[in-house]
């Protein structure tokens, strides 16, 4: 990487609360569209992948809301927040009483974003940057917000989720109706109307459903 992640994140974001999860503050991009385009067109040269960590995506907001409203699903448990992005869901799990929370993401910039956001909310979050797909994990529950947006990614994680579910790991996902959602493996938990950024979505509010994944 040719630039310092913490310097870049602090310079291009501001601490603010996601609209559907006002209890939590994150370092988020003020001008979502501008930062996204800047990254896509210019910042690849300095080693920055698309900044998923700079936005509170609808699936993550819905899942974080569900965790905070139903703390019993994580209280006292070991939680893995898969494809954590900003760390929103991981932070929600810790605030809801999880004994241990591990945020996982392969984007190297995400580790810094999660650390900064955990600090902002005065919680301790562990981080793992390894590709976990297909591997056994040590967790009581896996949380995944907005992970079914890409066909290849969904095809990889669905059999992995099935494997983990058969091992007794509870899996709860938040999804705003992405194209590759495996509906045949899902049990309804809750639904929310989540305000989002029109620059990144096709509307200003996304109907976001929380599901329990079943094998």
C-alpha positions in Angstrom: 0.0 0.0 0.0 1.3 3.4 -1.0 -0.7 5.4 1.5 -1.4 5.1 5.2 -4.8 3.7 5.9 -5.5 5.6 9.1 -4.5 8.9 7.6 -6.7 8.3 4.5 -9.7 7.1 6.5 -9.6 10.0 8.9 -9.2 12.4 6.0 -12.1 11.0 3.9 -14.7 10.1 6.6 -16.4 11.7 9.5 -17.8 10.1 12.7 -21.5 9.7 12.3 -24.4 7.4 13.2 -25.9 5.1 10.6 -29.6 6.2 10.3 -31.0 2.8 11.3 -28.5 2.2 14.2 -28.2 5.5 16.0 -26.6 3.9 19.0 -23.4 3.3 17.0 -21.0 5.8 15.4 -18.7 5.0 12.5 -16.1 6.7 10.4 -18.3 7.0 7.3 -17.9 8.9 4.0 -19.7 12.2 3.8 -20.0 12.2 0.0 -20.5 8.5 -0.8 -20.6 8.9 -4.6 -17.5 11.1 -4.7 -15.4 8.8 -2.6 -16.6 5.7 -4.5 -15.7 7.2 -7.9 -12.5 8.6 -6.6 -11.5 5.1 -5.4 -12.6 3.4 -8.6 -10.9 5.8 -11.0 -7.9 7.1 -9.1 -7.1 5.4 -5.8 -6.3 1.9 -7.2 -2.9 3.5 -7.9 -2.2 3.9 -4.2 -3.4 0.4 -3.3 -6.9 1.1 -2.1 -9.7 -1.4 -3.1 -13.3 -0.2 -3.3 -14.0 1.3 0.2 -16.8 -1.0 1.4 -15.7 0.0 4.9 -16.7 3.6 4.4 -20.4 3.0 4.1 -23.2 1.5 6.3 -24.7 -0.9 3.8 -28.4 -1.8 4.2 -27.8 -5.4 5.0 -25.4 -4.5 7.8 -27.7 -1.9 9.2 -30.6 -4.3 9.3 -28.5 -7.0 10.9 -27.0 -4.7 13.5 -30.5 -3.4 14.4 -31.7 -7.0 14.9 -28.7 -7.9 17.1 -29.2 -4.9 19.3 -33.0 -5.6 19.5 -32.4 -9.3 20.2 -29.3 -9.4 22.3 -30.0 -12.9 23.5 -28.7 -14.3 20.1 -25.2 -13.1 20.9 -25.0 -12.5 24.7 -22.2 -14.5 26.2 -21.2 -16.1 22.9 -18.3 -16.1 20.6 -19.3 -14.2 17.4 -17.8 -14.1 14.0 -18.8 -11.1 11.8 -18.0 -12.3 8.3 -17.1 -9.7 5.6 -17.3 -7.1 8.3 -16.6 -3.9 6.3 -16.9 -1.0 8.7 -17.3 -3.4 11.6 -20.9 -2.2 12.3 -22.3 -5.6 13.0 -19.3 -6.7 15.1 -19.7 -3.6 17.2 -23.4 -4.2 17.6 -22.7 -7.7 18.8 -20.2 -6.5 21.4 -22.6 -3.8 22.6 -25.3 -6.5 22.9 -23.2 -8.6 25.3 -21.1 -11.0 23.2 -18.3 -12.5 25.1 -15.9 -12.3 22.1 -16.3 -10.8 18.7 -14.0 -11.4 15.7 -14.4 -9.3 12.6 -13.2 -10.9 9.4 -12.5 -9.3 6.1 -9.9 -9.9 3.4 -9.6 -6.1 2.6 -6.4 -5.0 4.4 -7.9 -1.5 4.9 -10.8 -2.9 6.8 -8.7 -3.8 9.8 -7.8 -0.1 10.3 -11.5 0.9 9.8 -12.7 -1.7 12.3 -10.1 -0.6 14.9 -11.0 3.1 14.5 -14.7 2.3 14.7 -14.3 0.0 17.7 -12.3 2.8 19.4 -15.1 5.2 18.6 -17.6 3.0 20.4 -15.3 2.0 23.2 -15.5 -1.8 22.5 -12.8 -4.4 21.9 -13.1 -6.3 18.6 -10.6 -8.9 17.3 -9.8 -8.9 13.6 -8.8 -11.6 11.2 -7.7 -10.8 7.6 -7.5 -14.4 6.3 -9.9 -15.9 3.7 -12.1 -18.1 5.9 -14.3 -19.5 3.2 -14.3 -23.3 3.3 -12.5 -23.4 6.7 -13.6 -24.4 10.1 -14.1 -21.5 12.5 -14.4 -21.2 16.2 -17.6 -19.4 16.8 -21.1 -19.9 18.3 -22.7 -17.7 15.8 -21.7 -16.2 12.4 -23.2 -12.9 11.3 -23.1 -11.7 7.7 -24.5 -8.5 6.4 -25.0 -7.9 2.7 -22.9 -10.8 1.3 -25.0 -12.1 -1.6 -24.3 -9.3 -4.1 -22.0 -11.2 -6.4 -22.7 -14.6 -8.1 -19.2 -16.0 -7.6 -19.0 -14.9 -4.0 -22.4 -16.3 -3.2 -21.6 -19.6 -4.9 -18.5 -19.9 -2.6 -20.1 -19.0 0.7 -23.4 -20.9 0.5 -21.8 -24.4 0.8 -19.5 -23.1 3.5 -22.4 -21.7 5.4 -24.1 -25.1 5.1 -21.0 -26.8 6.4 -20.8 -24.5 9.4 -24.6 -24.8 10.1 -24.3 -28.6 10.2 -21.5 -28.2 12.8 -23.9 -26.3 15.0 -22.9 -22.7 14.3 -25.9 -20.4 14.1 -25.8 -18.2 11.0 -27.8 -15.0 10.7 -27.7 -12.8 7.7 -29.0 -9.4 6.7 -29.9 -8.8 3.1 -31.7 -6.0 1.2 -32.9 -8.3 -1.6 -29.6 -8.9 -3.4 -29.8 -11.0 -6.6 -28.0 -14.1 -5.3 -29.7 -14.5 -2.0 -30.2 -18.3 -1.4 -33.9 -18.1 -0.3 -34.3 -21.9 -0.1 -31.8 -22.0 2.8 -33.3 -19.1 4.8 -35.8 -18.7 7.7 -37.4 -15.3 8.2 -36.4 -13.4 11.4 -37.3 -9.7 10.8 -37.7 -7.0 8.2 -36.7 -3.3 8.3 -37.0 -0.3 6.1 -33.4 1.0 6.1 -32.4 4.5 4.9 -29.5 4.3 2.5 -27.4 6.4 0.1 -29.0 6.8 -3.3 -25.6 7.2 -4.8 -24.8 3.6 -4.0 -28.3 2.0 -4.1 -31.3 2.3 -6.4 -33.5 4.0 -3.8 -33.4 6.0 -0.6 -34.9 3.2 1.5 -34.1 -0.5 1.2 -36.4 -3.2 2.6 -33.9 -5.3 4.5 -34.6 -8.7 5.8 -32.8 -10.6 8.5 -32.7 -14.4 8.0 -31.4 -17.4 9.8 -29.4 -19.6 7.4 -30.3 -23.3 7.5 -28.5 -26.3 5.9 
